[in-house]
């Protein structure tokens, strides 16, 4: 929440009370001052809301850009994708090692046949 939203709400509430008191005691100047504070408060609150909205849009754009950079780089984005990628890497590593063991065993058998 932006500070202008907070100060705007407070100024609006103060203006509403000021306007009500002015109307209750018949003081038009006080009532008008209260109405003026309400308008200023509404404007500040709206300005603060606009700033807050722009920040949210900016943050979303930054997050989207970061995700796109990760995807372009081929990196997993979600936790699920990271987990699956990790499992795939482990599988590939184990399969490579087993293929090497198989090749070594085949070479040993071939050597045994040639020496016999």
C-alpha positions as CSV (number, residue, x, y, z in Angstrom):
1,X,0.0,0.0,0.0
2,X,1.3,3.4,-1.0
3,X,1.8,6.2,1.6
4,X,-0.6,8.4,-0.5
5,X,-3.3,5.8,-0.1
6,X,-3.0,5.9,3.6
7,X,-2.7,9.7,4.0
8,X,-5.6,10.1,1.5
9,X,-7.8,7.8,3.5
10,X,-7.0,9.6,6.7
11,X,-7.5,13.0,5.1
12,X,-10.8,11.8,3.7
13,X,-12.0,10.5,7.1
14,X,-10.9,13.7,8.8
15,X,-12.7,15.8,6.2
16,X,-15.9,13.7,6.6
17,X,-15.9,14.3,10.3
18,X,-15.1,18.0,9.8
19,X,-17.9,18.4,7.3
20,X,-20.4,16.6,9.6
21,X,-19.4,18.8,12.5
22,X,-19.7,21.9,10.4
23,X,-23.2,20.9,9.1
24,X,-24.3,20.0,12.6
25,X,-23.4,23.3,14.1
26,X,-24.4,25.3,11.1
27,X,-20.9,26.5,10.2
28,X,-20.7,26.5,6.4
29,X,-17.0,27.4,6.4
30,X,-16.1,24.3,8.5
31,X,-18.4,22.1,6.4
32,X,-16.8,23.5,3.2
33,X,-13.3,22.9,4.6
34,X,-14.3,19.3,5.4
35,X,-15.6,18.8,1.9
36,X,-12.3,20.2,0.5
37,X,-10.3,17.8,2.7
38,X,-12.5,14.9,1.5
39,X,-11.7,15.8,-2.1
40,X,-8.0,16.2,-1.5
41,X,-8.0,12.9,0.4
42,X,-9.8,11.1,-2.4
43,X,-7.3,12.5,-4.9
44,X,-4.3,11.4,-2.8
45,X,-5.8,8.0,-2.3
46,X,-6.4,7.6,-6.0
47,X,-2.8,8.8,-6.8
48,X,-1.5,6.3,-4.3
49,X,-3.6,3.5,-5.9
50,X,-2.3,4.5,-9.3
51,X,1.4,4.3,-8.1
52,X,0.7,1.0,-6.3
53,X,-0.8,-0.4,-9.6
54,X,2.2,0.7,-11.6
55,X,4.5,-1.0,-9.2
56,X,2.5,-4.2,-9.5
57,X,2.6,-4.1,-13.3
58,X,6.3,-3.4,-13.2
59,X,6.9,-6.3,-10.8
60,X,4.9,-8.6,-13.0
61,X,6.8,-7.5,-16.1
62,X,10.1,-8.1,-14.3
63,X,9.0,-11.6,-13.2
64,X,7.8,-12.4,-16.7
65,X,11.2,-11.2,-18.2
66,X,13.1,-13.4,-15.7
67,X,11.0,-16.4,-16.5
68,X,11.5,-15.9,-20.2
69,X,15.2,-15.5,-19.7
70,X,15.3,-18.9,-17.9
71,X,13.2,-20.5,-20.6
72,X,15.5,-19.2,-23.3
73,X,18.5,-20.4,-21.4
74,X,16.9,-23.8,-21.2
75,X,16.7,-23.8,-17.5
76,X,13.7,-25.3,-15.7
77,X,11.2,-22.7,-14.4
78,X,8.9,-24.4,-11.9
79,X,9.8,-26.6,-9.0
80,X,8.2,-29.5,-10.8
81,X,10.3,-28.9,-13.9
82,X,13.4,-28.5,-11.8
83,X,12.7,-31.8,-10.0
84,X,12.0,-33.7,-13.3
85,X,15.2,-32.2,-14.8
86,X,17.1,-33.4,-11.8
87,X,15.7,-36.9,-12.1
88,X,16.5,-36.9,-15.8
89,X,20.1,-35.9,-15.1
90,X,20.5,-38.7,-12.5
91,X,19.0,-41.2,-15.0
92,X,21.3,-40.1,-17.8
93,X,24.3,-40.2,-15.4
94,X,23.5,-43.8,-14.2
95,X,22.8,-45.0,-17.7
96,X,26.1,-43.6,-19.0
97,X,27.9,-45.4,-16.1
98,X,26.1,-48.7,-16.8
99,X,26.9,-48.4,-20.6
100,X,30.5,-48.0,-19.6
101,X,30.4,-51.0,-17.4
102,X,28.8,-53.1,-20.2
103,X,31.4,-51.9,-22.7
104,X,34.2,-52.8,-20.2
105,X,32.7,-56.3,-19.6
106,X,32.3,-56.9,-23.4
107,X,35.9,-55.9,-23.9
108,X,37.0,-58.3,-21.1
109,X,35.1,-61.1,-22.8
110,X,36.6,-60.3,-26.1
111,X,40.1,-60.3,-24.6
112,X,39.4,-63.7,-22.9
113,X,38.3,-65.2,-26.3
114,X,41.4,-63.9,-28.1
115,X,43.8,-65.2,-25.4
116,X,42.2,-68.6,-25.2
